[in-house]
Amino acid sequence: MTASIDQLLKVLKDVIAPLIRADGGEVYIVAVEPNHLSLHLAGRYAGCPGTPLVVRGVIEPALRCVAPTARLDVSSGISVPAGASLVA
């Protein structure tokens, strides 16, 4: 089953972004396509050794609830990729 862009954006805006912000981080959309989401974590997550744990323990499970086969790419750091947009 292919996840729609609307499904990916909804879980990102309603679930993932509030959790990241509550922990002092920022989440940016780098790219979104059907069944693929590319994110960048900044703020507290830039260079944090716990970032992979957040990706595997929070972001991936939330995404898998609506899009079990979606591909997820997550980068982190203080340099935000060109064209990325902050999820408010």
Phi and psi in radians as a Rosetta constraint file:
Dihedral C 1 N 2 CA 2 C 2 CIRCULARHARMONIC -1.540 0.35
Dihedral N 2 CA 2 C 2 N 3 CIRCULARHARMONIC 2.287 0.35
Dihedral C 2 N 3 CA 3 C 3 CIRCULARHARMONIC -1.412 0.35
Dihedral N 3 CA 3 C 3 N 4 CIRCULARHARMONIC 2.443 0.35
Dihedral C 3 N 4 CA 4 C 4 CIRCULARHARMONIC -1.428 0.35
Dihedral N 4 CA 4 C 4 N 5 CIRCULARHARMONIC 2.804 0.35
Dihedral C 4 N 5 CA 5 C 5 CIRCULARHARMONIC -1.064 0.35
Dihedral N 5 CA 5 C 5 N 6 CIRCULARHARMONIC -0.691 0.35
Dihedral C 5 N 6 CA 6 C 6 CIRCULARHARMONIC -1.058 0.35
Dihedral N 6 CA 6 C 6 N 7 CIRCULARHARMONIC -0.707 0.35
Dihedral C 6 N 7 CA 7 C 7 CIRCULARHARMONIC -1.126 0.35
Dihedral N 7 CA 7 C 7 N 8 CIRCULARHARMONIC -0.770 0.35
Dihedral C 7 N 8 CA 8 C 8 CIRCULARHARMONIC -1.118 0.35
Dihedral N 8 CA 8 C 8 N 9 CIRCULARHARMONIC -0.764 0.35
Dihedral C 8 N 9 CA 9 C 9 CIRCULARHARMONIC -1.166 0.35
Dihedral N 9 CA 9 C 9 N 10 CIRCULARHARMONIC -0.649 0.35
Dihedral C 9 N 10 CA 10 C 10 CIRCULARHARMONIC -1.106 0.35
Dihedral N 10 CA 10 C 10 N 11 CIRCULARHARMONIC -0.834 0.35
Dihedral C 10 N 11 CA 11 C 11 CIRCULARHARMONIC -1.169 0.35
Dihedral N 11 CA 11 C 11 N 12 CIRCULARHARMONIC -0.588 0.35
Dihedral C 11 N 12 CA 12 C 12 CIRCULARHARMONIC -1.129 0.35
Dihedral N 12 CA 12 C 12 N 13 CIRCULARHARMONIC -0.867 0.35
Dihedral C 12 N 13 CA 13 C 13 CIRCULARHARMONIC -1.305 0.35
Dihedral N 13 CA 13 C 13 N 14 CIRCULARHARMONIC -0.638 0.35
Dihedral C 13 N 14 CA 14 C 14 CIRCULARHARMONIC -1.555 0.35
Dihedral N 14 CA 14 C 14 N 15 CIRCULARHARMONIC -0.453 0.35
Dihedral C 14 N 15 CA 15 C 15 CIRCULARHARMONIC -2.080 0.35
Dihedral N 15 CA 15 C 15 N 16 CIRCULARHARMONIC -1.027 0.35
Dihedral C 15 N 16 CA 16 C 16 CIRCULARHARMONIC -1.202 0.35
Dihedral N 16 CA 16 C 16 N 17 CIRCULARHARMONIC -0.916 0.35
Dihedral C 16 N 17 CA 17 C 17 CIRCULARHARMONIC -1.029 0.35
Dihedral N 17 CA 17 C 17 N 18 CIRCULARHARMONIC -0.780 0.35
Dihedral C 17 N 18 CA 18 C 18 CIRCULARHARMONIC -1.070 0.35
Dihedral N 18 CA 18 C 18 N 19 CIRCULARHARMONIC -0.637 0.35
Dihedral C 18 N 19 CA 19 C 19 CIRCULARHARMONIC -1.183 0.35
Dihedral N 19 CA 19 C 19 N 20 CIRCULARHARMONIC -0.729 0.35
Dihedral C 19 N 20 CA 20 C 20 CIRCULARHARMONIC -1.140 0.35
Dihedral N 20 CA 20 C 20 N 21 CIRCULARHARMONIC -0.781 0.35
Dihedral C 20 N 21 CA 21 C 21 CIRCULARHARMONIC -1.091 0.35
Dihedral N 21 CA 21 C 21 N 22 CIRCULARHARMONIC -0.699 0.35
Dihedral C 21 N 22 CA 22 C 22 CIRCULARHARMONIC -1.084 0.35
Dihedral N 22 CA 22 C 22 N 23 CIRCULARHARMONIC -0.421 0.35
Dihedral C 22 N 23 CA 23 C 23 CIRCULARHARMONIC -1.714 0.35
Dihedral N 23 CA 23 C 23 N 24 CIRCULARHARMONIC 0.178 0.35
Dihedral C 23 N 24 CA 24 C 24 CIRCULARHARMONIC 1.544 0.35
Dihedral N 24 CA 24 C 24 N 25 CIRCULARHARMONIC 0.264 0.35
Dihedral C 24 N 25 CA 25 C 25 CIRCULARHARMONIC -1.909 0.35
Dihedral N 25 CA 25 C 25 N 26 CIRCULARHARMONIC 3.047 0.35
Dihedral C 25 N 26 CA 26 C 26 CIRCULARHARMONIC -2.262 0.35
Dihedral N 26 CA 26 C 26 N 27 CIRCULARHARMONIC 2.494 0.35
Dihedral C 26 N 27 CA 27 C 27 CIRCULARHARMONIC -2.142 0.35
Dihedral N 27 CA 27 C 27 N 28 CIRCULARHARMONIC 2.307 0.35
Dihedral C 27 N 28 CA 28 C 28 CIRCULARHARMONIC -2.050 0.35
Dihedral N 28 CA 28 C 28 N 29 CIRCULARHARMONIC 2.486 0.35
Dihedral C 28 N 29 CA 29 C 29 CIRCULARHARMONIC -1.538 0.35
Dihedral N 29 CA 29 C 29 N 30 CIRCULARHARMONIC 2.108 0.35
Dihedral C 29 N 30 CA 30 C 30 CIRCULARHARMONIC -1.609 0.35
Dihedral N 30 CA 30 C 30 N 31 CIRCULARHARMONIC -0.772 0.35
Dihedral C 30 N 31 CA 31 C 31 CIRCULARHARMONIC -2.739 0.35
Dihedral N 31 CA 31 C 31 N 32 CIRCULARHARMONIC 2.551 0.35
Dihedral C 31 N 32 CA 32 C 32 CIRCULARHARMONIC -2.451 0.35
Dihedral N 32 CA 32 C 32 N 33 CIRCULARHARMONIC 2.241 0.35
Dihedral C 32 N 33 CA 33 C 33 CIRCULARHARMONIC -2.433 0.35
Dihedral N 33 CA 33 C 33 N 34 CIRCULARHARMONIC 2.873 0.35
Dihedral C 33 N 34 CA 34 C 34 CIRCULARHARMONIC -0.971 0.35
Dihedral N 34 CA 34 C 34 N 35 CIRCULARHARMONIC 2.191 0.35
Dihedral C 34 N 35 CA 35 C 35 CIRCULARHARMONIC 1.208 0.35
Dihedral N 35 CA 35 C 35 N 36 CIRCULARHARMONIC 0.319 0.35
Dihedral C 35 N 36 CA 36 C 36 CIRCULARHARMONIC -2.629 0.35
Dihedral N 36 CA 36 C 36 N 37 CIRCULARHARMONIC 2.271 0.35
Dihedral C 36 N 37 CA 37 C 37 CIRCULARHARMONIC -2.298 0.35
Dihedral N 37 CA 37 C 37 N 38 CIRCULARHARMONIC 2.257 0.35
Dihedral C 37 N 38 CA 38 C 38 CIRCULARHARMONIC -2.087 0.35
Dihedral N 38 CA 38 C 38 N 39 CIRCULARHARMONIC 2.144 0.35
Dihedral C 38 N 39 CA 39 C 39 CIRCULARHARMONIC -2.136 0.35
Dihedral N 39 CA 39 C 39 N 40 CIRCULARHARMONIC 2.798 0.35
Dihedral C 39 N 40 CA 40 C 40 CIRCULARHARMONIC -2.299 0.35
Dihedral N 40 CA 40 C 40 N 41 CIRCULARHARMONIC 2.262 0.35
Dihedral C 40 N 41 CA 41 C 41 CIRCULARHARMONIC -1.797 0.35
Dihedral N 41 CA 41 C 41 N 42 CIRCULARHARMONIC 2.324 0.35
Dihedral C 41 N 42 CA 42 C 42 CIRCULARHARMONIC -2.357 0.35
Dihedral N 42 CA 42 C 42 N 43 CIRCULARHARMONIC -2.883 0.35
Dihedral C 42 N 43 CA 43 C 43 CIRCULARHARMONIC 1.222 0.35
Dihedral N 43 CA 43 C 43 N 44 CIRCULARHARMONIC -2.288 0.35
Dihedral C 43 N 44 CA 44 C 44 CIRCULARHARMONIC -1.068 0.35
Dihedral N 44 CA 44 C 44 N 45 CIRCULARHARMONIC -0.398 0.35
Dihedral C 44 N 45 CA 45 C 45 CIRCULARHARMONIC -1.498 0.35
Dihedral N 45 CA 45 C 45 N 46 CIRCULARHARMONIC -0.132 0.35
Dihedral C 45 N 46 CA 46 C 46 CIRCULARHARMONIC -1.221 0.35
Dihedral N 46 CA 46 C 46 N 47 CIRCULARHARMONIC 1.896 0.35
Dihedral C 46 N 47 CA 47 C 47 CIRCULARHARMONIC 1.381 0.35
Dihedral N 47 CA 47 C 47 N 48 CIRCULARHARMONIC 0.116 0.35
Dihedral C 47 N 48 CA 48 C 48 CIRCULARHARMONIC -1.340 0.35
Dihedral N 48 CA 48 C 48 N 49 CIRCULARHARMONIC 2.261 0.35
Dihedral C 48 N 49 CA 49 C 49 CIRCULARHARMONIC -1.185 0.35
Dihedral N 49 CA 49 C 49 N 50 CIRCULARHARMONIC -0.266 0.35
Dihedral C 49 N 50 CA 50 C 50 CIRCULARHARMONIC -1.529 0.35
Dihedral N 50 CA 50 C 50 N 51 CIRCULARHARMONIC -0.056 0.35
Dihedral C 50 N 51 CA 51 C 51 CIRCULARHARMONIC -0.987 0.35
Dihedral N 51 CA 51 C 51 N 52 CIRCULARHARMONIC -0.782 0.35
Dihedral C 51 N 52 CA 52 C 52 CIRCULARHARMONIC -1.040 0.35
Dihedral N 52 CA 52 C 52 N 53 CIRCULARHARMONIC -0.566 0.35
Dihedral C 52 N 53 CA 53 C 53 CIRCULARHARMONIC -1.172 0.35
Dihedral N 53 CA 53 C 53 N 54 CIRCULARHARMONIC -0.675 0.35
Dihedral C 53 N 54 CA 54 C 54 CIRCULARHARMONIC -1.168 0.35
Dihedral N 54 CA 54 C 54 N 55 CIRCULARHARMONIC -0.702 0.35
Dihedral C 54 N 55 CA 55 C 55 CIRCULARHARMONIC -1.089 0.35
Dihedral N 55 CA 55 C 55 N 56 CIRCULARHARMONIC -0.869 0.35
Dihedral C 55 N 56 CA 56 C 56 CIRCULARHARMONIC -1.295 0.35
Dihedral N 56 CA 56 C 56 N 57 CIRCULARHARMONIC -0.578 0.35
Dihedral C 56 N 57 CA 57 C 57 CIRCULARHARMONIC -1.671 0.35
Dihedral N 57 CA 57 C 57 N 58 CIRCULARHARMONIC -0.325 0.35
Dihedral C 57 N 58 CA 58 C 58 CIRCULARHARMONIC -2.168 0.35
Dihedral N 58 CA 58 C 58 N 59 CIRCULARHARMONIC -0.993 0.35
Dihedral C 58 N 59 CA 59 C 59 CIRCULARHARMONIC -1.186 0.35
Dihedral N 59 CA 59 C 59 N 60 CIRCULARHARMONIC -0.904 0.35
Dihedral C 59 N 60 CA 60 C 60 CIRCULARHARMONIC -1.046 0.35
Dihedral N 60 CA 60 C 60 N 61 CIRCULARHARMONIC -0.826 0.35
Dihedral C 60 N 61 CA 61 C 61 CIRCULARHARMONIC -1.077 0.35
Dihedral N 61 CA 61 C 61 N 62 CIRCULARHARMONIC -0.664 0.35
Dihedral C 61 N 62 CA 62 C 62 CIRCULARHARMONIC -1.135 0.35
Dihedral N 62 CA 62 C 62 N 63 CIRCULARHARMONIC -0.732 0.35
Dihedral C 62 N 63 CA 63 C 63 CIRCULARHARMONIC -1.170 0.35
Dihedral N 63 CA 63 C 63 N 64 CIRCULARHARMONIC -0.716 0.35
Dihedral C 63 N 64 CA 64 C 64 CIRCULARHARMONIC -1.121 0.35
Dihedral N 64 CA 64 C 64 N 65 CIRCULARHARMONIC -0.411 0.35
Dihedral C 64 N 65 CA 65 C 65 CIRCULARHARMONIC -1.100 0.35
Dihedral N 65 CA 65 C 65 N 66 CIRCULARHARMONIC -0.626 0.35
Dihedral C 65 N 66 CA 66 C 66 CIRCULARHARMONIC -1.844 0.35
Dihedral N 66 CA 66 C 66 N 67 CIRCULARHARMONIC -0.356 0.35
Dihedral C 66 N 67 CA 67 C 67 CIRCULARHARMONIC -2.504 0.35
Dihedral N 67 CA 67 C 67 N 68 CIRCULARHARMONIC 1.342 0.35
Dihedral C 67 N 68 CA 68 C 68 CIRCULARHARMONIC -1.034 0.35
Dihedral N 68 CA 68 C 68 N 69 CIRCULARHARMONIC -0.460 0.35
Dihedral C 68 N 69 CA 69 C 69 CIRCULARHARMONIC -1.858 0.35
Dihedral N 69 CA 69 C 69 N 70 CIRCULARHARMONIC 0.084 0.35
Dihedral C 69 N 70 CA 70 C 70 CIRCULARHARMONIC -1.167 0.35
Dihedral N 70 CA 70 C 70 N 71 CIRCULARHARMONIC 2.520 0.35
Dihedral C 70 N 71 CA 71 C 71 CIRCULARHARMONIC -1.567 0.35
Dihedral N 71 CA 71 C 71 N 72 CIRCULARHARMONIC 2.394 0.35
Dihedral C 71 N 72 CA 72 C 72 CIRCULARHARMONIC -2.182 0.35
Dihedral N 72 CA 72 C 72 N 73 CIRCULARHARMONIC 2.246 0.35
Dihedral C 72 N 73 CA 73 C 73 CIRCULARHARMONIC -2.123 0.35
Dihedral N 73 CA 73 C 73 N 74 CIRCULARHARMONIC 2.245 0.35
Dihedral C 73 N 74 CA 74 C 74 CIRCULARHARMONIC -2.282 0.35
Dihedral N 74 CA 74 C 74 N 75 CIRCULARHARMONIC 2.226 0.35
Dihedral C 74 N 75 CA 75 C 75 CIRCULARHARMONIC -2.013 0.35
Dihedral N 75 CA 75 C 75 N 76 CIRCULARHARMONIC 2.925 0.35
Dihedral C 75 N 76 CA 76 C 76 CIRCULARHARMONIC -2.613 0.35
Dihedral N 76 CA 76 C 76 N 77 CIRCULARHARMONIC 2.753 0.35
Dihedral C 76 N 77 CA 77 C 77 CIRCULARHARMONIC 2.577 0.35
Dihedral N 77 CA 77 C 77 N 78 CIRCULARHARMONIC 3.019 0.35
Dihedral C 77 N 78 CA 78 C 78 CIRCULARHARMONIC -1.382 0.35
Dihedral N 78 CA 78 C 78 N 79 CIRCULARHARMONIC -0.405 0.35
Dihedral C 78 N 79 CA 79 C 79 CIRCULARHARMONIC -1.517 0.35
Dihedral N 79 CA 79 C 79 N 80 CIRCULARHARMONIC 1.976 0.35
Dihedral C 79 N 80 CA 80 C 80 CIRCULARHARMONIC -1.471 0.35
Dihedral N 80 CA 80 C 80 N 81 CIRCULARHARMONIC 2.332 0.35
Dihedral C 80 N 81 CA 81 C 81 CIRCULARHARMONIC -1.016 0.35
Dihedral N 81 CA 81 C 81 N 82 CIRCULARHARMONIC 2.519 0.35
Dihedral C 81 N 82 CA 82 C 82 CIRCULARHARMONIC -1.026 0.35
Dihedral N 82 CA 82 C 82 N 83 CIRCULARHARMONIC 2.363 0.35
Dihedral C 82 N 83 CA 83 C 83 CIRCULARHARMONIC 1.499 0.35
Dihedral N 83 CA 83 C 83 N 84 CIRCULARHARMONIC -0.133 0.35
Dihedral C 83 N 84 CA 84 C 84 CIRCULARHARMONIC -1.253 0.35
Dihedral N 84 CA 84 C 84 N 85 CIRCULARHARMONIC 2.566 0.35
Dihedral C 84 N 85 CA 85 C 85 CIRCULARHARMONIC -2.130 0.35
Dihedral N 85 CA 85 C 85 N 86 CIRCULARHARMONIC 2.366 0.35
Dihedral C 85 N 86 CA 86 C 86 CIRCULARHARMONIC -1.176 0.35
Dihedral N 86 CA 86 C 86 N 87 CIRCULARHARMONIC 2.340 0.35
Dihedral C 86 N 87 CA 87 C 87 CIRCULARHARMONIC -1.518 0.35
Dihedral N 87 CA 87 C 87 N 88 CIRCULARHARMONIC 2.012 0.35
